[in-house]
C-alpha cells in the first residue's frame, strides 16, 4: 500500500522545446496514483455520502440514488466501479513495486515469496474483517475485495513474469477459461443463472454455502484481468514517454475498452456480480479515464493542493478500509447521538450525517499522516 510519495519530473517548460520524456524511476512514486487511490477510498468509506438514502424514494432523483448502489444484476453504476478502480490500482502499483524490490537486490524467488506471503495475509485479514461484526459460526470466504485481490495478485504475478506476448496469450486463456466454465456448465436459466451458475455450484460444494447477492469465488478470474490491465498500465507508465503521449495512449486504451465491453454485452451481459468480460472491459474504460484525469491534473498541470485530502487517505488504505469495515457503524451511531442524524432534514439528513462521519475518519488518517504512520502489507 501507499507509503511516502515523490514528485514526477516536470514536462519541458518552454513551448518551443521538444517534449521531454518522463521516466518513472524505481525510487519514485506516481503521485497521481496515490491521488486516484485516495479518491477511490474516500468514495468507498463515505457510504456514497448518504446520497442513496437521501434520494432513493424521490422519483426525480432516483437515477442519482441508483449510482450509489450496485446494479441489481445487469448494468454498471458508479458504485460498481469502486472495486474495479481499486483492483486496477493494485495492478498499476505491482510493476512499480516489483522494480523497486529488484533494484534493491531482492531475487525473483524472494519476490515470489513476498507475493505469496502478502496474498495469504490479505486472505486472513479479509476473513477477520468479514467475521468481526457477525453472529453465529465463523464463515471462511473468498469473495471479499481483499480475498479477490489476493487471488488475482498471485495469478497476475505469474503472468507478469512472462514475455509480453505470452502475457496477452495468458490473459486471453484466463478469460476463455472463466467464460468457458460458465457456458459448459450452465444453470437452469443458462450460463449466467445467478443462483445456479458454475461458480455458485462450486462454492456450494466447497464452502457449503453461497454468498449473498449471487457473488462467486470464481469472480477472481475476471478480477485478475482488471488487475492485469493495471499491470500493463504500470509497465507503460514506467517507459520514458512525454506526458502528452501517455495521455493519448490512456485515452485510446479507454476508448478500446469501452468498445469491447459494449460489443460483448449482447452475448455476455454486463454483470459485475459475476465479473463477466463485458463488465471487465467497460469498467476498465472508466478507470483508465479516471487515471488519465488524475495524471493530467497532478503530473502534467502540477495541481496538487486539491488532492491533499485524497493523498492522506491514499497513503493509508489498509488502515482506513479495515477501520471502515469494523468501526464505521459504531462511529456513526456515536455521532448520531449528538447530531440526531440530522432528522430535521428528513431523508436528506443522511448526507450531512455521512459527511461528518467521513470527516472524522479522514481526521484520523491525517493524524497518522502527520506522524508518518503508514500501515502496509
ABEGO torsion letter per residue (X at the ends): XBBBBBBBBBBBABAABBBBBBBBBAABBBAAAAAAAAAAAAAAAAGGGGAAAAAAABAAAAAAAAAABBBABBEBBAAAAAAAAAAAAAAAAAAAAAAAAAAAGBBAAAAAAAAAAAAAAAAAAAAAAAAAABBEBBBBBAABAAAAAAAAAAAAAAAAABBAAAAAAAAAAAAAAAAAAAAABBBAAEAABAAABAAAAAAAAAAGBBBBGGBBAAAAAAAAAAAAAAAAAAAAAABBBBAAAAAAAAAAAAAAAAAAAAAAAAABBBBAAAGBAAAAAAAAAAAAAAAAAAAAAAAAAGBAAAAAAAAAAAAAAAAAAAAAAAAAAAAAAAAAAAAGGGAAAEAAAAAAAAAAAAAAAAAAAAAAAAAGBBBBX
